[in-house]
Amino acid sequence: MIPRNESGSTGHQIYLGKVESISGDKITFTSPVNKLPFVIGDILKTAVNSNLTGTGMEISGITDRKQFSVQQPYQTYPLETMCL
């Protein structure tokens, strides 16, 4: 098994996809996200063009193939592309 990079590398991002809807602590995407290589506890960012903005929200669980929950409700960001 290859261990996860714990050195704080910022040389890569995983783009989860375009957000379809947000309801409380649930974020739904336009395409499936359940098989993408992310880890529960990863911090979400928004991606607009080449600009990444941290949200401070951690993924807390997968609730559906196109949806996951976050530890704090999504409140201040418009519907955009999300990445890690």
TAJOPE-V287885 format. One record per residue. N is the residue number from 1. RES is the residue in one letter. PHI is phi in whole degrees, 0 to 359 (* if undefined). OMEGA is omega in degrees with one decimal (* if undefined). Layout:
# TAJOPE-V287885
<<N;RES;PHI;OMEGA> <N;RES;PHI;OMEGA>>
This chain:
# TAJOPE-V287885
<<1;M;*;177.1> <2;I;271;-178.1> <3;P;289;177.8> <4;R;291;177.9> <5;N;290;-179.9> <6;E;254;-174.9> <7;S;275;178.7> <8;G;83;179.4> <9;S;301;176.8> <10;T;240;-175.9> <11;G;278;179.9> <12;H;214;174.2> <13;Q;225;173.7> <14;I;247;179.4> <15;Y;275;-176.5> <16;L;278;178.6> <17;G;133;-179.0> <18;K;279;-179.7> <19;V;282;178.2> <20;E;270;-179.4> <21;S;202;178.4> <22;I;225;178.4> <23;S;220;-177.8> <24;G;61;-179.8> <25;D;262;179.6> <26;K;254;177.0> <27;I;244;-179.6> <28;T;250;-178.7> <29;F;255;179.6> <30;T;283;178.7> <31;S;225;-178.6> <32;P;300;177.4> <33;V;238;-173.2> <34;N;291;-179.8> <35;K;249;177.5> <36;L;282;-174.1> <37;P;277;173.9> <38;F;241;-175.8> <39;V;241;173.2> <40;I;303;-176.3> <41;G;106;175.9> <42;D;297;179.5> <43;I;268;179.9> <44;L;277;173.2> <45;K;228;170.5> <46;T;261;179.7> <47;A;235;175.3> <48;V;236;-171.8> <49;N;56;178.2> <50;S;254;-179.0> <51;N;265;176.9> <52;L;255;179.3> <53;T;232;178.8> <54;G;291;178.4> <55;T;256;-176.0> <56;G;79;-178.2> <57;M;267;177.3> <58;E;259;173.8> <59;I;290;-178.2> <60;S;251;177.7> <61;G;174;175.6> <62;I;265;-178.5> <63;T;251;-178.7> <64;D;196;-178.8> <65;R;295;177.9> <66;K;248;-171.3> <67;Q;219;168.2> <68;F;220;179.5> <69;S;253;178.4> <70;V;239;-176.0> <71;Q;290;176.1> <72;Q;235;-177.3> <73;P;303;179.2> <74;Y;280;-172.1> <75;Q;237;-165.2> <76;T;251;-176.6> <77;Y;244;177.2> <78;P;288;177.6> <79;L;292;-177.0> <80;E;215;175.2> <81;T;280;178.4> <82;M;251;174.7> <83;C;213;177.8> <84;L;246;*>>
